[in-house]
Amino acid sequence: MKADVYNLEGTAGRKVDLPHQFDEEVREEIIRRAVLSDESMGYQPQGPYKWAGTETSAQYRGRKGAYGSLKNRGQAMLPREVRPKGLMGKVRRIPSAPGGRRAHPPKPEKKIVENINKKEYKKALLSAIAATAHPELVAARGHAYAGAAPIVFEDALERLKKTKDVINALKLVVGKDLERAKNGRKARSGIRSRKAGTKTPKSALIVVSGGDILKSARNIAGVDVVSVEKLKVKDLAPGTHAGRLTVYTEAALKKIGEM
Protein backbone atom coordinates (compact mmCIF):
# COMPACT_ATOMS: atom_id res chain seq x y z
CA MET A 1 0.00 0.00 0.00
CA LYS A 2 1.51 3.29 -1.15
CA ALA A 3 0.72 6.98 -0.67
CA ASP A 4 1.80 10.19 -2.37
CA VAL A 5 4.27 12.41 -0.52
CA TYR A 6 3.46 16.13 -0.73
CA ASN A 7 5.99 18.91 -0.34
CA LEU A 8 5.33 22.35 1.08
CA GLU A 9 4.31 23.58 -2.38
CA GLY A 10 1.45 21.07 -2.47
CA THR A 11 2.85 18.86 -5.24
CA ALA A 12 3.26 15.10 -5.01
CA GLY A 13 6.64 14.13 -6.41
CA ARG A 14 7.06 10.56 -5.17
CA LYS A 15 5.39 7.72 -3.30
CA VAL A 16 6.10 6.03 0.02
CA ASP A 17 5.21 2.58 1.34
CA LEU A 18 2.72 2.69 4.20
CA PRO A 19 3.46 0.54 7.27
CA HIS A 20 1.61 -2.73 7.71
CA GLN A 21 -0.55 -1.10 10.42
CA PHE A 22 -2.66 0.50 7.65
CA ASP A 23 -3.69 -2.99 6.49
CA GLU A 24 -5.44 -3.76 9.79
CA GLU A 25 -9.15 -4.53 9.86
CA VAL A 26 -11.33 -1.59 10.87
CA ARG A 27 -13.21 -2.67 14.00
CA GLU A 28 -15.63 0.14 14.76
CA GLU A 29 -16.99 -1.50 17.93
CA ILE A 30 -13.52 -1.66 19.49
CA ILE A 31 -12.75 1.91 18.39
CA ARG A 32 -15.97 3.13 20.02
CA ARG A 33 -15.09 1.41 23.30
CA ALA A 34 -11.56 2.85 23.30
CA VAL A 35 -12.79 6.40 22.61
CA LEU A 36 -15.25 6.23 25.50
CA SER A 37 -12.41 5.03 27.72
CA ASP A 38 -10.20 7.93 26.60
CA GLU A 39 -12.94 10.46 27.25
CA SER A 40 -13.71 9.06 30.70
CA MET A 41 -10.09 9.68 31.71
CA GLY A 42 -10.78 13.41 31.55
CA TYR A 43 -13.83 13.38 33.82
CA GLN A 44 -13.47 15.35 37.02
CA PRO A 45 -14.59 13.56 40.20
CA GLN A 46 -17.45 15.37 41.88
CA GLY A 47 -18.56 15.34 45.48
CA PRO A 48 -18.96 17.56 48.53
CA TYR A 49 -16.68 17.93 51.49
CA LYS A 50 -16.85 14.74 53.54
CA TRP A 51 -18.12 16.49 56.71
CA ALA A 52 -20.19 19.16 54.96
CA GLY A 53 -23.16 20.28 57.10
CA THR A 54 -22.14 18.18 60.10
CA GLU A 55 -19.51 20.42 61.70
CA THR A 56 -21.95 21.91 64.17
CA SER A 57 -22.99 21.47 67.78
CA ALA A 58 -26.52 20.52 66.73
CA GLN A 59 -27.88 17.33 68.25
CA TYR A 60 -31.23 15.57 68.39
CA ARG A 61 -32.98 15.67 71.76
CA GLY A 62 -36.28 13.89 71.34
CA ARG A 63 -36.24 11.36 74.16
CA LYS A 64 -38.51 12.23 77.04
CA GLY A 65 -35.91 11.77 79.74
CA ALA A 66 -33.06 13.53 77.90
CA TYR A 67 -31.62 16.75 79.34
CA GLY A 68 -33.28 19.68 77.59
CA SER A 69 -35.68 17.41 75.70
CA LEU A 70 -37.96 19.03 73.13
CA LYS A 71 -40.75 16.57 73.78
CA ASN A 72 -44.11 18.19 74.70
CA ARG A 73 -42.65 21.71 74.19
CA GLY A 74 -44.46 22.62 70.97
CA GLN A 75 -41.26 22.60 68.90
CA ALA A 76 -40.23 20.39 66.02
CA MET A 77 -37.97 17.66 67.39
CA LEU A 78 -35.07 18.22 64.98
CA PRO A 79 -31.30 18.55 65.52
CA ARG A 80 -30.72 21.99 66.99
CA GLU A 81 -27.68 23.97 68.07
CA VAL A 82 -26.75 23.60 71.73
CA ARG A 83 -26.92 26.87 73.68
CA PRO A 84 -26.10 27.66 77.32
CA LYS A 85 -28.43 26.60 80.14
CA GLY A 86 -29.93 23.77 78.10
CA LEU A 87 -31.52 26.06 75.53
CA MET A 88 -31.85 24.96 71.90
CA GLY A 89 -30.85 27.07 68.91
CA LYS A 90 -31.50 26.89 65.17
CA VAL A 91 -32.08 23.68 63.28
CA ARG A 92 -28.90 22.40 61.64
CA ARG A 93 -27.42 19.32 59.93
CA ILE A 94 -30.51 18.01 58.11
CA PRO A 95 -30.93 18.71 54.36
CA SER A 96 -33.96 20.99 54.86
CA ALA A 97 -32.05 23.29 57.25
CA PRO A 98 -29.96 26.30 56.15
CA GLY A 99 -26.33 25.20 55.82
CA GLY A 100 -27.27 21.55 56.22
CA ARG A 101 -25.89 18.62 54.28
CA ARG A 102 -27.24 17.65 50.88
CA ALA A 103 -29.75 14.83 50.74
CA HIS A 104 -28.12 12.65 48.07
CA PRO A 105 -24.86 14.31 46.95
CA PRO A 106 -22.58 12.84 44.26
CA LYS A 107 -19.94 10.59 45.77
CA PRO A 108 -16.29 11.30 44.94
CA GLU A 109 -15.43 7.62 45.31
CA LYS A 110 -17.79 6.69 42.46
CA LYS A 111 -16.10 4.83 39.62
CA ILE A 112 -16.27 7.10 36.57
CA VAL A 113 -13.33 5.77 34.51
CA GLU A 114 -14.16 3.11 31.94
CA ASN A 115 -11.14 0.82 31.88
CA ILE A 116 -10.06 -1.13 28.83
CA ASN A 117 -7.57 -3.95 28.40
CA LYS A 118 -4.14 -2.95 27.09
CA LYS A 119 -4.21 -5.39 24.18
CA GLU A 120 -7.73 -4.31 23.29
CA TYR A 121 -6.73 -0.63 23.30
CA LYS A 122 -3.69 -1.37 21.13
CA LYS A 123 -5.95 -3.19 18.68
CA ALA A 124 -8.32 -0.20 18.65
CA LEU A 125 -5.44 2.21 18.01
CA LEU A 126 -4.17 0.17 15.05
CA SER A 127 -7.72 -0.13 13.74
CA ALA A 128 -8.25 3.65 14.00
CA ILE A 129 -4.97 4.26 12.15
CA ALA A 130 -6.07 1.89 9.37
CA ALA A 131 -9.41 3.71 9.11
CA THR A 132 -7.61 6.91 8.07
CA ALA A 133 -6.59 5.14 4.85
CA HIS A 134 -10.21 4.54 3.76
CA PRO A 135 -11.52 7.52 1.72
CA GLU A 136 -15.13 6.32 2.11
CA LEU A 137 -14.87 6.56 5.91
CA VAL A 138 -13.28 10.01 5.63
CA ALA A 139 -16.16 11.19 3.45
CA ALA A 140 -18.72 9.61 5.80
CA ARG A 141 -17.42 11.79 8.65
CA GLY A 142 -18.31 14.88 6.62
CA HIS A 143 -14.82 16.03 5.63
CA ALA A 144 -14.66 18.19 2.50
CA TYR A 145 -11.99 16.07 0.86
CA ALA A 146 -12.25 13.75 -2.14
CA GLY A 147 -8.62 12.74 -2.72
CA ALA A 148 -6.63 9.70 -1.73
CA ALA A 149 -6.07 8.87 1.92
CA PRO A 150 -4.01 9.07 4.02
CA ILE A 151 -2.19 12.33 3.28
CA VAL A 152 1.59 12.23 3.70
CA PHE A 153 3.85 15.29 3.86
CA GLU A 154 7.60 15.49 3.82
CA ASP A 155 9.42 16.07 7.11
CA ALA A 156 9.90 19.76 6.32
CA LEU A 157 6.34 20.28 7.57
CA GLU A 158 7.49 19.52 11.13
CA ARG A 159 10.00 22.38 11.08
CA LEU A 160 7.55 25.18 10.25
CA LYS A 161 7.60 27.74 13.06
CA LYS A 162 4.79 30.07 11.96
CA THR A 163 1.09 29.30 11.90
CA LYS A 164 0.57 31.06 8.57
CA ASP A 165 3.21 28.83 6.96
CA VAL A 166 1.41 25.71 8.21
CA ILE A 167 -1.91 27.03 6.91
CA ASN A 168 -0.41 27.82 3.50
CA ALA A 169 1.04 24.31 3.24
CA LEU A 170 -2.16 22.54 4.28
CA LYS A 171 -4.41 24.81 2.23
CA LEU A 172 -2.92 23.46 -1.00
CA VAL A 173 -4.12 19.93 -0.16
CA VAL A 174 -6.99 20.15 2.36
CA GLY A 175 -8.01 23.77 1.92
CA LYS A 176 -11.74 23.06 1.53
CA ASP A 177 -11.89 21.14 4.79
CA LEU A 178 -10.06 23.92 6.64
CA GLU A 179 -12.62 26.42 5.36
CA ARG A 180 -15.46 24.08 6.38
CA ALA A 181 -14.19 24.00 9.96
CA LYS A 182 -13.49 27.73 10.10
CA ASN A 183 -16.90 28.73 8.72
CA GLY A 184 -18.75 26.05 10.68
CA ARG A 185 -18.17 27.56 14.12
CA LYS A 186 -21.43 28.26 15.91
CA ALA A 187 -22.69 29.11 19.36
CA ARG A 188 -23.20 26.15 21.65
CA SER A 189 -26.85 25.59 22.47
CA GLY A 190 -28.15 25.97 26.00
CA ILE A 191 -26.49 27.90 28.80
CA ARG A 192 -23.09 29.04 27.57
CA SER A 193 -19.99 30.09 29.45
CA ARG A 194 -17.03 32.12 28.27
CA LYS A 195 -14.91 28.99 28.08
CA ALA A 196 -17.24 26.80 26.02
CA GLY A 197 -19.35 29.30 24.16
CA THR A 198 -18.63 28.06 20.61
CA LYS A 199 -18.51 24.72 18.86
CA THR A 200 -15.99 24.05 16.08
CA PRO A 201 -16.15 21.12 13.64
CA LYS A 202 -13.17 18.77 13.57
CA SER A 203 -10.87 19.17 10.58
CA ALA A 204 -7.51 17.54 9.84
CA LEU A 205 -5.36 15.75 12.40
CA ILE A 206 -1.61 16.21 11.96
CA VAL A 207 0.50 13.31 13.24
CA VAL A 208 4.19 14.13 13.54
CA SER A 209 7.32 12.80 15.21
CA GLY A 210 8.09 16.16 16.87
CA GLY A 211 9.30 19.60 15.86
CA ASP A 212 8.06 23.19 15.93
CA ILE A 213 4.73 22.33 14.32
CA LEU A 214 3.45 21.06 17.68
CA LYS A 215 3.12 24.73 18.66
CA SER A 216 2.61 26.47 15.33
CA ALA A 217 -0.38 24.35 14.26
CA ARG A 218 -2.31 24.16 17.53
CA ASN A 219 -4.27 27.39 16.94
CA ILE A 220 -5.79 26.50 13.56
CA ALA A 221 -9.58 26.13 13.72
CA GLY A 222 -10.58 22.48 13.80
CA VAL A 223 -7.00 21.20 13.41
CA ASP A 224 -5.26 19.09 16.04
CA VAL A 225 -1.57 18.19 16.07
CA VAL A 226 -0.12 15.32 18.08
CA SER A 227 3.11 13.35 18.24
CA VAL A 228 3.12 9.62 17.59
CA GLU A 229 4.05 8.85 21.20
CA LYS A 230 0.94 10.67 22.49
CA LEU A 231 -1.47 9.52 19.80
CA LYS A 232 -4.81 8.32 21.20
CA VAL A 233 -7.83 6.67 19.66
CA LYS A 234 -10.02 9.68 20.45
CA ASP A 235 -7.73 11.83 18.26
CA LEU A 236 -8.23 9.53 15.27
CA ALA A 237 -11.95 8.95 15.86
CA PRO A 238 -13.62 11.98 17.50
CA GLY A 239 -17.08 11.18 18.76
CA THR A 240 -16.36 7.44 18.29
CA HIS A 241 -16.58 7.84 14.47
CA ALA A 242 -13.51 6.45 12.72
CA GLY A 243 -11.98 7.86 9.54
CA ARG A 244 -10.76 11.32 10.49
CA LEU A 245 -8.90 13.23 7.78
CA THR A 246 -5.30 12.70 8.89
CA VAL A 247 -1.99 14.17 7.71
CA TYR A 248 1.14 12.17 8.46
CA THR A 249 4.78 13.09 8.04
CA GLU A 250 7.30 10.58 6.78
CA ALA A 251 9.04 10.49 10.15
CA ALA A 252 5.72 9.79 11.86
CA LEU A 253 5.03 6.88 9.49
CA LYS A 254 8.42 5.43 10.32
CA LYS A 255 7.61 5.53 14.05
CA ILE A 256 4.19 4.00 13.45
CA GLY A 257 5.88 1.14 11.60
CA GLU A 258 7.95 0.45 14.71
CA MET A 259 4.88 0.21 16.98
C-alpha positions as a Markdown table, in Angstrom:
| # | Residue | x | y | z |
|---|---|---|---|---|
| 1 | Met | 0.0 | 0.0 | 0.0 |
| 2 | Lys | 1.5 | 3.3 | -1.2 |
| 3 | Ala | 0.7 | 7.0 | -0.7 |
| 4 | Asp | 1.8 | 10.2 | -2.4 |
| 5 | Val | 4.3 | 12.4 | -0.5 |
| 6 | Tyr | 3.5 | 16.1 | -0.7 |
| 7 | Asn | 6.0 | 18.9 | -0.3 |
| 8 | Leu | 5.3 | 22.4 | 1.1 |
| 9 | Glu | 4.3 | 23.6 | -2.4 |
| 10 | Gly | 1.4 | 21.1 | -2.5 |
| 11 | Thr | 2.8 | 18.9 | -5.2 |
| 12 | Ala | 3.3 | 15.1 | -5.0 |
| 13 | Gly | 6.6 | 14.1 | -6.4 |
| 14 | Arg | 7.1 | 10.6 | -5.2 |
| 15 | Lys | 5.4 | 7.7 | -3.3 |
| 16 | Val | 6.1 | 6.0 | 0.0 |
| 17 | Asp | 5.2 | 2.6 | 1.3 |
| 18 | Leu | 2.7 | 2.7 | 4.2 |
| 19 | Pro | 3.5 | 0.5 | 7.3 |
| 20 | His | 1.6 | -2.7 | 7.7 |
| 21 | Gln | -0.6 | -1.1 | 10.4 |
| 22 | Phe | -2.7 | 0.5 | 7.6 |
| 23 | Asp | -3.7 | -3.0 | 6.5 |
| 24 | Glu | -5.4 | -3.8 | 9.8 |
| 25 | Glu | -9.1 | -4.5 | 9.9 |
| 26 | Val | -11.3 | -1.6 | 10.9 |
| 27 | Arg | -13.2 | -2.7 | 14.0 |
| 28 | Glu | -15.6 | 0.1 | 14.8 |
| 29 | Glu | -17.0 | -1.5 | 17.9 |
| 30 | Ile | -13.5 | -1.7 | 19.5 |
| 31 | Ile | -12.7 | 1.9 | 18.4 |
| 32 | Arg | -16.0 | 3.1 | 20.0 |
| 33 | Arg | -15.1 | 1.4 | 23.3 |
| 34 | Ala | -11.6 | 2.8 | 23.3 |
| 35 | Val | -12.8 | 6.4 | 22.6 |
| 36 | Leu | -15.2 | 6.2 | 25.5 |
| 37 | Ser | -12.4 | 5.0 | 27.7 |
| 38 | Asp | -10.2 | 7.9 | 26.6 |
| 39 | Glu | -12.9 | 10.5 | 27.3 |
| 40 | Ser | -13.7 | 9.1 | 30.7 |
| 41 | Met | -10.1 | 9.7 | 31.7 |
| 42 | Gly | -10.8 | 13.4 | 31.5 |
| 43 | Tyr | -13.8 | 13.4 | 33.8 |
| 44 | Gln | -13.5 | 15.4 | 37.0 |
| 45 | Pro | -14.6 | 13.6 | 40.2 |
| 46 | Gln | -17.5 | 15.4 | 41.9 |
| 47 | Gly | -18.6 | 15.3 | 45.5 |
| 48 | Pro | -19.0 | 17.6 | 48.5 |
| 49 | Tyr | -16.7 | 17.9 | 51.5 |
| 50 | Lys | -16.8 | 14.7 | 53.5 |
| 51 | Trp | -18.1 | 16.5 | 56.7 |
| 52 | Ala | -20.2 | 19.2 | 55.0 |
| 53 | Gly | -23.2 | 20.3 | 57.1 |
| 54 | Thr | -22.1 | 18.2 | 60.1 |
| 55 | Glu | -19.5 | 20.4 | 61.7 |
| 56 | Thr | -22.0 | 21.9 | 64.2 |
| 57 | Ser | -23.0 | 21.5 | 67.8 |
| 58 | Ala | -26.5 | 20.5 | 66.7 |
| 59 | Gln | -27.9 | 17.3 | 68.2 |
| 60 | Tyr | -31.2 | 15.6 | 68.4 |
| 61 | Arg | -33.0 | 15.7 | 71.8 |
| 62 | Gly | -36.3 | 13.9 | 71.3 |
| 63 | Arg | -36.2 | 11.4 | 74.2 |
| 64 | Lys | -38.5 | 12.2 | 77.0 |
| 65 | Gly | -35.9 | 11.8 | 79.7 |
| 66 | Ala | -33.1 | 13.5 | 77.9 |
| 67 | Tyr | -31.6 | 16.7 | 79.3 |
| 68 | Gly | -33.3 | 19.7 | 77.6 |
| 69 | Ser | -35.7 | 17.4 | 75.7 |
| 70 | Leu | -38.0 | 19.0 | 73.1 |
| 71 | Lys | -40.8 | 16.6 | 73.8 |
| 72 | Asn | -44.1 | 18.2 | 74.7 |
| 73 | Arg | -42.7 | 21.7 | 74.2 |
| 74 | Gly | -44.5 | 22.6 | 71.0 |
| 75 | Gln | -41.3 | 22.6 | 68.9 |
| 76 | Ala | -40.2 | 20.4 | 66.0 |
| 77 | Met | -38.0 | 17.7 | 67.4 |
| 78 | Leu | -35.1 | 18.2 | 65.0 |
| 79 | Pro | -31.3 | 18.6 | 65.5 |
| 80 | Arg | -30.7 | 22.0 | 67.0 |
| 81 | Glu | -27.7 | 24.0 | 68.1 |
| 82 | Val | -26.8 | 23.6 | 71.7 |
| 83 | Arg | -26.9 | 26.9 | 73.7 |
| 84 | Pro | -26.1 | 27.7 | 77.3 |
| 85 | Lys | -28.4 | 26.6 | 80.1 |
| 86 | Gly | -29.9 | 23.8 | 78.1 |
| 87 | Leu | -31.5 | 26.1 | 75.5 |
| 88 | Met | -31.8 | 25.0 | 71.9 |
| 89 | Gly | -30.8 | 27.1 | 68.9 |
| 90 | Lys | -31.5 | 26.9 | 65.2 |
| 91 | Val | -32.1 | 23.7 | 63.3 |
| 92 | Arg | -28.9 | 22.4 | 61.6 |
| 93 | Arg | -27.4 | 19.3 | 59.9 |
| 94 | Ile | -30.5 | 18.0 | 58.1 |
| 95 | Pro | -30.9 | 18.7 | 54.4 |
| 96 | Ser | -34.0 | 21.0 | 54.9 |
| 97 | Ala | -32.0 | 23.3 | 57.2 |
| 98 | Pro | -30.0 | 26.3 | 56.1 |
| 99 | Gly | -26.3 | 25.2 | 55.8 |
| 100 | Gly | -27.3 | 21.5 | 56.2 |
| 101 | Arg | -25.9 | 18.6 | 54.3 |
| 102 | Arg | -27.2 | 17.6 | 50.9 |
| 103 | Ala | -29.8 | 14.8 | 50.7 |
| 104 | His | -28.1 | 12.7 | 48.1 |
| 105 | Pro | -24.9 | 14.3 | 47.0 |
| 106 | Pro | -22.6 | 12.8 | 44.3 |
| 107 | Lys | -19.9 | 10.6 | 45.8 |
| 108 | Pro | -16.3 | 11.3 | 44.9 |
| 109 | Glu | -15.4 | 7.6 | 45.3 |
| 110 | Lys | -17.8 | 6.7 | 42.5 |
| 111 | Lys | -16.1 | 4.8 | 39.6 |
| 112 | Ile | -16.3 | 7.1 | 36.6 |
| 113 | Val | -13.3 | 5.8 | 34.5 |
| 114 | Glu | -14.2 | 3.1 | 31.9 |
| 115 | Asn | -11.1 | 0.8 | 31.9 |
| 116 | Ile | -10.1 | -1.1 | 28.8 |
| 117 | Asn | -7.6 | -4.0 | 28.4 |
| 118 | Lys | -4.1 | -2.9 | 27.1 |
| 119 | Lys | -4.2 | -5.4 | 24.2 |
| 120 | Glu | -7.7 | -4.3 | 23.3 |
| 121 | Tyr | -6.7 | -0.6 | 23.3 |
| 122 | Lys | -3.7 | -1.4 | 21.1 |
| 123 | Lys | -5.9 | -3.2 | 18.7 |
| 124 | Ala | -8.3 | -0.2 | 18.7 |
| 125 | Leu | -5.4 | 2.2 | 18.0 |
| 126 | Leu | -4.2 | 0.2 | 15.0 |
| 127 | Ser | -7.7 | -0.1 | 13.7 |
| 128 | Ala | -8.2 | 3.6 | 14.0 |
| 129 | Ile | -5.0 | 4.3 | 12.1 |
| 130 | Ala | -6.1 | 1.9 | 9.4 |
| 131 | Ala | -9.4 | 3.7 | 9.1 |
| 132 | Thr | -7.6 | 6.9 | 8.1 |
| 133 | Ala | -6.6 | 5.1 | 4.8 |
| 134 | His | -10.2 | 4.5 | 3.8 |
| 135 | Pro | -11.5 | 7.5 | 1.7 |
| 136 | Glu | -15.1 | 6.3 | 2.1 |
| 137 | Leu | -14.9 | 6.6 | 5.9 |
| 138 | Val | -13.3 | 10.0 | 5.6 |
| 139 | Ala | -16.2 | 11.2 | 3.4 |
| 140 | Ala | -18.7 | 9.6 | 5.8 |
| 141 | Arg | -17.4 | 11.8 | 8.6 |
| 142 | Gly | -18.3 | 14.9 | 6.6 |
| 143 | His | -14.8 | 16.0 | 5.6 |
| 144 | Ala | -14.7 | 18.2 | 2.5 |
| 145 | Tyr | -12.0 | 16.1 | 0.9 |
| 146 | Ala | -12.3 | 13.8 | -2.1 |
| 147 | Gly | -8.6 | 12.7 | -2.7 |
| 148 | Ala | -6.6 | 9.7 | -1.7 |
| 149 | Ala | -6.1 | 8.9 | 1.9 |
| 150 | Pro | -4.0 | 9.1 | 4.0 |
| 151 | Ile | -2.2 | 12.3 | 3.3 |
| 152 | Val | 1.6 | 12.2 | 3.7 |
| 153 | Phe | 3.9 | 15.3 | 3.9 |
| 154 | Glu | 7.6 | 15.5 | 3.8 |
| 155 | Asp | 9.4 | 16.1 | 7.1 |
| 156 | Ala | 9.9 | 19.8 | 6.3 |
| 157 | Leu | 6.3 | 20.3 | 7.6 |
| 158 | Glu | 7.5 | 19.5 | 11.1 |
| 159 | Arg | 10.0 | 22.4 | 11.1 |
| 160 | Leu | 7.5 | 25.2 | 10.2 |
| 161 | Lys | 7.6 | 27.7 | 13.1 |
| 162 | Lys | 4.8 | 30.1 | 12.0 |
| 163 | Thr | 1.1 | 29.3 | 11.9 |
| 164 | Lys | 0.6 | 31.1 | 8.6 |
| 165 | Asp | 3.2 | 28.8 | 7.0 |
| 166 | Val | 1.4 | 25.7 | 8.2 |
| 167 | Ile | -1.9 | 27.0 | 6.9 |
| 168 | Asn | -0.4 | 27.8 | 3.5 |
| 169 | Ala | 1.0 | 24.3 | 3.2 |
| 170 | Leu | -2.2 | 22.5 | 4.3 |
| 171 | Lys | -4.4 | 24.8 | 2.2 |
| 172 | Leu | -2.9 | 23.5 | -1.0 |
| 173 | Val | -4.1 | 19.9 | -0.2 |
| 174 | Val | -7.0 | 20.1 | 2.4 |
| 175 | Gly | -8.0 | 23.8 | 1.9 |
| 176 | Lys | -11.7 | 23.1 | 1.5 |
| 177 | Asp | -11.9 | 21.1 | 4.8 |
| 178 | Leu | -10.1 | 23.9 | 6.6 |
| 179 | Glu | -12.6 | 26.4 | 5.4 |
| 180 | Arg | -15.5 | 24.1 | 6.4 |
| 181 | Ala | -14.2 | 24.0 | 10.0 |
| 182 | Lys | -13.5 | 27.7 | 10.1 |
| 183 | Asn | -16.9 | 28.7 | 8.7 |
| 184 | Gly | -18.7 | 26.0 | 10.7 |
| 185 | Arg | -18.2 | 27.6 | 14.1 |
| 186 | Lys | -21.4 | 28.3 | 15.9 |
| 187 | Ala | -22.7 | 29.1 | 19.4 |
| 188 | Arg | -23.2 | 26.1 | 21.6 |
| 189 | Ser | -26.9 | 25.6 | 22.5 |
| 190 | Gly | -28.1 | 26.0 | 26.0 |
| 191 | Ile | -26.5 | 27.9 | 28.8 |
| 192 | Arg | -23.1 | 29.0 | 27.6 |
| 193 | Ser | -20.0 | 30.1 | 29.5 |
| 194 | Arg | -17.0 | 32.1 | 28.3 |
| 195 | Lys | -14.9 | 29.0 | 28.1 |
| 196 | Ala | -17.2 | 26.8 | 26.0 |
| 197 | Gly | -19.3 | 29.3 | 24.2 |
| 198 | Thr | -18.6 | 28.1 | 20.6 |
| 199 | Lys | -18.5 | 24.7 | 18.9 |
| 200 | Thr | -16.0 | 24.1 | 16.1 |
| 201 | Pro | -16.2 | 21.1 | 13.6 |
| 202 | Lys | -13.2 | 18.8 | 13.6 |
| 203 | Ser | -10.9 | 19.2 | 10.6 |
| 204 | Ala | -7.5 | 17.5 | 9.8 |
| 205 | Leu | -5.4 | 15.8 | 12.4 |
| 206 | Ile | -1.6 | 16.2 | 12.0 |
| 207 | Val | 0.5 | 13.3 | 13.2 |
| 208 | Val | 4.2 | 14.1 | 13.5 |
| 209 | Ser | 7.3 | 12.8 | 15.2 |
| 210 | Gly | 8.1 | 16.2 | 16.9 |
| 211 | Gly | 9.3 | 19.6 | 15.9 |
| 212 | Asp | 8.1 | 23.2 | 15.9 |
| 213 | Ile | 4.7 | 22.3 | 14.3 |
| 214 | Leu | 3.5 | 21.1 | 17.7 |
| 215 | Lys | 3.1 | 24.7 | 18.7 |
| 216 | Ser | 2.6 | 26.5 | 15.3 |
| 217 | Ala | -0.4 | 24.3 | 14.3 |
| 218 | Arg | -2.3 | 24.2 | 17.5 |
| 219 | Asn | -4.3 | 27.4 | 16.9 |
| 220 | Ile | -5.8 | 26.5 | 13.6 |
| 221 | Ala | -9.6 | 26.1 | 13.7 |
| 222 | Gly | -10.6 | 22.5 | 13.8 |
| 223 | Val | -7.0 | 21.2 | 13.4 |
| 224 | Asp | -5.3 | 19.1 | 16.0 |
| 225 | Val | -1.6 | 18.2 | 16.1 |
| 226 | Val | -0.1 | 15.3 | 18.1 |
| 227 | Ser | 3.1 | 13.4 | 18.2 |
| 228 | Val | 3.1 | 9.6 | 17.6 |
| 229 | Glu | 4.0 | 8.9 | 21.2 |
| 230 | Lys | 0.9 | 10.7 | 22.5 |
| 231 | Leu | -1.5 | 9.5 | 19.8 |
| 232 | Lys | -4.8 | 8.3 | 21.2 |
| 233 | Val | -7.8 | 6.7 | 19.7 |
| 234 | Lys | -10.0 | 9.7 | 20.4 |
| 235 | Asp | -7.7 | 11.8 | 18.3 |
| 236 | Leu | -8.2 | 9.5 | 15.3 |
| 237 | Ala | -12.0 | 9.0 | 15.9 |
| 238 | Pro | -13.6 | 12.0 | 17.5 |
| 239 | Gly | -17.1 | 11.2 | 18.8 |
| 240 | Thr | -16.4 | 7.4 | 18.3 |
| 241 | His | -16.6 | 7.8 | 14.5 |
| 242 | Ala | -13.5 | 6.4 | 12.7 |
| 243 | Gly | -12.0 | 7.9 | 9.5 |
| 244 | Arg | -10.8 | 11.3 | 10.5 |
| 245 | Leu | -8.9 | 13.2 | 7.8 |
| 246 | Thr | -5.3 | 12.7 | 8.9 |
| 247 | Val | -2.0 | 14.2 | 7.7 |
| 248 | Tyr | 1.1 | 12.2 | 8.5 |
| 249 | Thr | 4.8 | 13.1 | 8.0 |
| 250 | Glu | 7.3 | 10.6 | 6.8 |
| 251 | Ala | 9.0 | 10.5 | 10.1 |
| 252 | Ala | 5.7 | 9.8 | 11.9 |
| 253 | Leu | 5.0 | 6.9 | 9.5 |
| 254 | Lys | 8.4 | 5.4 | 10.3 |
| 255 | Lys | 7.6 | 5.5 | 14.1 |
| 256 | Ile | 4.2 | 4.0 | 13.4 |
| 257 | Gly | 5.9 | 1.1 | 11.6 |
| 258 | Glu | 8.0 | 0.4 | 14.7 |
| 259 | Met | 4.9 | 0.2 | 17.0 |
